[in-house]
Amino acid sequence: MEHALGAYAPDGNRFLVVAPQREIKPWIQGLIFRHGPDLKGNLQIFPTLQSFRTPGMGDLLCYAVHHEAHLPMDQMRVRFYSAPLQVLTPHERDRRKLLTFEVSEFLGLLDAAEVFRTVLRPDEQKELFELLTLDNAGEAPFYWGRFVGRLERRAKDMLTGWNIRAWPRNRIQLLCKLVYYVDLPQLR
């Protein structure tokens, strides 16, 4: 586990790994490479809490194990929590399709976040997320035209190719969170 800061395996079916956020993608890829399609189970990803918070990390781990008991173990799935306290009440995120993914789908989302992060500067990312989540749909076309007019050709092509304006709001929010879990390719 070259990308992990620490690991603990209480039995042959469960393990706990602590890794930096931006090492999640290469770690999952390595796991899939080593174990192949026979790998089954649920990988739960969530950031840590500060030690003085209540509930603590021990509580969150108990909740994660409790909620995992209801999930099938027929294939490899990823449950992604962008904030630690989301572990306490996963049902709302699951209903909005922001929680559970097949491992290949999750890696694809991380790839998309990596491309997104590479092509758009941080200020452009922030402006795009604000624009795509505007409450006033009448203003959106005006601001969209101004925004796209300032972008480089590569960024325009990416946004057009992805048809990102047609994405559901929850998918946009997910992409917004996933950019923190990927590195810029040239910095590796």
N, C-alpha and C positions, 0 to 999 in steps of 0.2 A: 504494500500500500504506500507507494512512493509519494503520493500527494496528501496523505493523511498526517495530521499532527499527533493523533493518538487513536488507538483502536482497542476494543474490548469485545470478546466473544463469549457470552455466558454459556452457550451450547452450540451444537452443530447447525442450528437453524436461525440463529439470531446473532447480530453483531451491532456494535455501536462504533461509529467513526466520527472523529472530529477533524474537519478540514476547512481551510479557508474557502470563502464563497467562490472565488474565482478558480478554484481547483476542482470544483464539483464536476464539471464537464469532462476533463481528462480522466478523473477518477472513475466516473461511470463508464466511459469508453474503455478504460483498462479492465474494469470488471467484466464487461461484456466480451472483450477480446479473450480474456483468460478462461472464462467459463462458458462462453458460447450460448446457443439458444436453449440449452438445458436449464439455464438459470431461471428460477421461479421465486416469486415472493413480492414483497412490498418494500420499497425504498422510500423512507420518509425524510424529507429535507426541511429543516427549519433553522433559523438563526438562534444563537444562544441568548440568554438573558443575563443581565448584570446580577451579580451574586446577592445583592441586598433586596431584590424584588420578591414579591409574593404574588402568585405562586412561583416557586423556584424551578430550576432545571429538572430536579428529581420528579416534581409534580408533572411537568410537561412530558417527561419520558413515560411516566405511568399512564397518562392520558393517551399518548401515541400508541402504546402497546394495547391499551384497552380498545381503542378505535380500530386497530389493525385486526383484531380478532374477528371482526365482521366482514373482512375482505377475503375474496377467493385467492387461492395460491396457485392458480393454473398457469400464470405467466408472470413475467416481470413487469411491475407497475411502479410508478413514481408518484408519491404524494408530496406536493410542493406547497409549503406554507411560507409566505413572504414575510410574516411577522410571527414571533414566537407564541403569542397568546392566541393565535388562530387555531392552535392545536387543541385548545379547550372546547371549541365549538366548530367542528369541521363541516357540519351538515350544510350550512349556508354556502360555503365555498364550493362544496361538491355539487349542490343544486345549480350553481352558476357555471359549472364546468371549469373551475379554476383550481381544482385540487388534484384530481387523479388522472394520470396519463399513462399510456403504454410507454415503455422506456424509449422506443424509437421515436415516438411523437414528442416526448420531452426533449430528447437530444436535438430533434429538428427545431423545436422552439428555441433552444439555446443557440443553435446555428443562426437562426433568424435574428436573435438578439445581438449576436456577434457582428453580423453584417450591418445591422441597424446602427450599432455603436461605432462601427468603422466608418460608415458612409456619412453619418450626421454628427456634427459637433455637439457637445453637451447643451449649449444654448439652443441649438436647433431642435434637439430631442425634446427639451422642456417645452419649447414653443409649440411643437407638433402635438405633444400630449395635451396641452391646454386647448389647442385648436380642435382636436378630435373629440374632446369631451365638453365642448360648449353646450350650454343648455338651450341657447337661442339658435335653432336650426336656420333661421333666416339670415343670420349674420355669417354663418359658416362659409358660404361660397365666396363672399367678399374677402374674408380673411385668408381663405385657402389660396385664392389667386395671388394675393400679396406675398404670402409665405412661399409658395412654390416659385414665384418669380425671382426670389433671392437665392434659391438653391443652385448648387452645381448640377451639371447634367446628370452625373452618376446618381445623385440623390433623387432627382426628379424621376429618373428611370426606375429606381427601386420602388419608390412610392406608387408610381403608376402600375408597375408590374405586380405589386402586391395588392393593388386596389384597396389600400389601407383605409380609405374613407368609408368603405362599405363594411369594415370589420365591426362586430359587436363591441360595445363599450368594455365589456369584461375582458375580451381578448386584448384590447389596447392596454388596459390596466395590467394585465399579466406581462405583456411585453415590457412595459414600464418598469416592472419589478425585476424581470430577468436580465436587464442590461447590467445590473450589479453583480451578476453571477458569471459574467464572461469577461475575458481579457481582450484587449486590442491585439490582433494577430502579430503585428510587428514588434510588440513589446515582450513577446515570449522568449 
